[in-house]
């Protein structure tokens, strides 16, 4: 076992993280209580962008005082959009070279999250909708409740159009958490996407706004260059948990109608 660990460590130190994972994961299955094995495997998972597996190990060893371990624990939480948890973990780093790094991460997270509360929402209709929203006791069989689904399509005289979507949903349990990944599809040849705002309202009323780090733009069909114009703007909503409310408002600008003068749209009723 010692030889396997040293081999895994050697692979890790030389940047061959996939190899390290292969060896250390087998060793970890036999020795889950060995912190050195757990730490190296968690770091290897992090380096290979397997943040879900890394987080499982970090959580199991959450009481560790190892400064490097804590720093990458916080980094993993950030990758999973668990920003409050990341701040709490970074705050446990007290010394060494990771202390200054942790302090910087805390400052950057707080600067990007723009923390506010429900009472600060200016629109009285939205504020009331959030405060009076039903919960799991009212709908025990539901995974989520759609509170608002407003869709508008404005056709302009110059042959262009603007589609506005305003959506709000309350997460009741694990089955509803898929709403935390918002996908906005568009054709980059004739369309552009603009996100007015996106935010998560936590159960206790804290509002966490989406920043650039939560948004990515990807091809809908990776590996198929013929369809490179089909793209998706993905918003990974922060702090998604049971009882949280997700809200976003976005516009799609369409600079060319079908045949220059026709248009079509679909509005789903039972797609939730």
Order of alpha helices (4+ residues) and beta strands (2+ residues): alpha-alpha-alpha-alpha-alpha-alpha-alpha-beta-alpha-beta-beta-beta-beta-beta-beta-beta-beta
